[in-house]
Amino acid sequence: MQILKLYQPFFDGGNWAHVLTSGKDWMMILTLILMECLLSVDNAVVLAAQTQVLPNKDQQRKSLVYGLWGAYLFRFIVIGIGTYLINFWEVKLLGGLYLFYLVYKYFYDVRHPEKVAAEEKKKEANEKEKVLKKGKHRLSLFWRTVISIESMDIVFSIDSVLAALAMSNNPVVVLIGGMIGILCMRGVAEVIIKLMEIIPELQTMAYVLIAIIAVKLLVSLPPLNFKLPDTIFAIIVFSTVAITIIFHYVRQAHHGKRIP
């Protein structure tokens, strides 16, 4: 019964009606979609690369589709549990510290690109070796690839779910934002990659926002108990995006480069 209570908000028609008709909730949903796309685009590229071991385009497409449905199911399960756990101050503290760790790791990797490249190359080789490993298998290459994609998808999505729960405590808002974000990220990954090549500052901006989310989570702990209104937070996010884009083009103009 306790488990059923965790998922009750997902099946509450009144909650869905409120979210779908609330301008404030839609602003938060758009914020979640933006964060999902910015944080997960590299993951989409990695997942797509994993399908290259399959012999034809049809199997590659199917493996990604099955992986997508698996990602949806995992999000549903984790959001329900996470919505309950995020109410405990110990979980909030650990979540905030973990988000700060992600920010630290990103800026550390930026300063040490050679180490990152070596680690990624080794990791990619290990993943391919696992999938292509010869010998007797109960599962076909296709299903082994699907399982590999799904396991990586689960690892990748933990960061996004934690950040989303720190932004909104309504599981329906988090679910809608996450589902649409996953679909957009998978469907327009190439477009997002191209945009981030044109404006590389967007990736750094995403981790600045993660730091802001971590602060938002930590200041909600006792004795501060400060809750930043969702509307104000959404304004901060979109203002940060606008400032980042303006900064990019001002810097381009300052250096006398052609603006794309």
N, C-alpha and C positions, 0 to 999 in steps of 0.2 A: 504493500500500500504506500509506503514511504517513497518507493521508486516512482510509482504512478503520479504522486504529487509533484515530483520534479518536472514532469512533462505536461502537467495539466494546463499551463499557460499556452502551450502550442495548440491545444484543442478548445480553447476558450474563444468562441465566436465574437464576444464583446471586445476582447483584447485585440483581435485581428481588425475588427471594424474601427476601433479607436486608432490603431497604428496607421491603417490605410487612409484614414480621413484627417490625420494630423499633419499639418505642415511642419511642425517641430520634429516629429518622428521621421518624416521623409528627408528632412535636412540631415538628420543623423544617419539615415540609411545611405544617402549619397556620400556622406563622409566615410562610412564603412566601406562602400564600394571603391572609393578612391584609394583608401589605405590598402585594401585587398589587392588592387591592381599594382600599386607601386611596390608592395612588399613581396608579391608572389610571381612577378613576371619572370624572374630568373629561374624560379622553380618550374614554371611551365616549359621553359626551354630545356631544362634538364630532363623532365618527364618525356618530352617529345624525342629527345636524343636517345632515351632508353628504348624506344620502339624500333630504332633502326636495326636491331638484331633480328627483327621479324622479316620474313621473306618477301612480303608484298604490301602495297599501300592499304589494301582492304583490311588486313590483319592489324596493321599499324593504327588505322582509324578506329577499329573496333576496340583495341586494347585501351585507347585513350577514352573512349566512350564508357567502357566498363569502369575504368578508373575514376571517371567523373561521377558516376552513380555511387561508387564506393565512397568518394569524398563527401558527397551529399549526406549519405547515411552516417558517416563518422561525425560530420559537423553536427547533425541532429542529436546524436548521442552525447557528444562532448559538451555542447552548449547547455543541454539540460542539466548535466552534472555540474558544469562550471558555474551556472547561474546560482546553484545552491552553495557551492564551495566559496565563491567570491564574497559571500556575506561574512565569512570568518576573517578577522583582522590578520591572523597568522598567514592565511592564504594571500590576502592583499599585499602583505609585506613581502612575502616571497615572490609574488608576481611582479611587484614594482621593482625589486632588486634584479629579477631576471630580465626585465625589459631594459634596465640600465646596462646589464651585461651585454645584451644584444647591441646596444648603441656603442659600447666600448669595443666590442669585437669588430663591428663594422669599421670604425675609424682606425683600429689597429690594422685591419686587413688592407685598408686604403694606403697606409704608410708602409706596408710590407707586401707589395703585390707579388714578389717572386716566391714568397712562402705560400701564398694563397694558390698561385698557379701550380706549384708542385703538388700541393695537397689535393687540389681538384683533379689533376691528372691521375694521381694515384687512386683516388676514390672512384673515378670513372672507370679505370682499368679493373678495379676490384669488382665493381657492380657488373660489368660486362662478363667478367670471368665467372661470376656466380650464375648468371643467366645461361651462359654458353657452356658451362661445365659439362664435360662428357661423362657418360655413364648411364645407368638405368634410372629412369625417373618415372614416377607414377603420373606426373603431370606433363602435358605437352609443353613445347617451347612457348606457345602462345599464352597458356595459363600461368606459366612461371613468370613471364614478362608482366602480365596483368598484376600478379601478386607483388612483384618487385615495384611496379609503379604505385600500387596502392600503399605499400609500406612506406615508400618515400613521401607520398602525398600526406599520409598521417603525420609524419615527422614535420613536414613543411607547414602543415596547417595549425600546429600547436601555437606557434608565435602569433598567427593572425587571430585565432580564437581568444587568446589571452588579452591581446590588445583590444579586441572588440568588446569583450566583457568589461574591460576597464573603462571603455567609452560609454557604454549603455548597460543598464541593469534589466532592460526588458528583453527577454529571450526571443520574442517575435521579431523585434527590430534587428537583433544580432543575426537571427536566422535569415531574414530577408536580405539584409546587407551582405551576409556571407555567401548565400546561394547565388545572388545576382553577380556578386564580385567574382566568384569562381567561374561562372559562365562567361562573363566579360573577359576575364584574364585569359581563359583558354581560347576564346574565340578571336580576340584581337591582340594576342600576344605580340605578333609581329609589328602591329601598329604602335603598341606601347613601347616596344624595344626601340623602334625608329624614333619615337618622340623623346625617349631618354638618351638616345645618341645625339639628338639635336640639342636637348637641354639636359646635359649630364648632372646638373645641380639638383634635379628632381629626386635622384636616389638619396643624396645626402639629406635633402629636405625631409624625405620619408623617415629617416632615422632621427632627425631633430624632432619630428612630431612624435616618434616613439618615446623620446626623452620627456616630452611634454605630457604624454599619456602616463608615463611612469610617475611623474610628479603629481598629476591629477589623482592617481591611485593612492599614493603615499599620504597626501594631505587629507585624504578622507579617513585616515586612521585616527583613533583616539590618541591624544586628547583634542586634536584639531577638529576632526569631524567636519571638514569643509567640503561641500559638494559644489563643484563648478557646474552651473546650469548647462544643459545640453546645447541650447541655442548659442550661448557664448562660446562653448568649445567648438561648435561647427564653424562659427565666424572666425575663430582663431585659425582653424585648419585651412579654410578657403583663403583667408588673408595671407597665410604663410605661402600657399601655392602661388597666389598673385605676386607677392613680393619676390619669390624665387624666380618667376618668369621675367619680371621687370629687371631684376638684378642681372640675369643672364644676358638680356639684350643690351642693357647699359654697358656691361663689361665688354660685350662684343664690339659695340660702337666705340668704346674707349680705346680698345686695342686696334681699331681700324680694320676689323675683319668684316667679311661679308655676312650679313644676317641671313640665315637660312630662310 
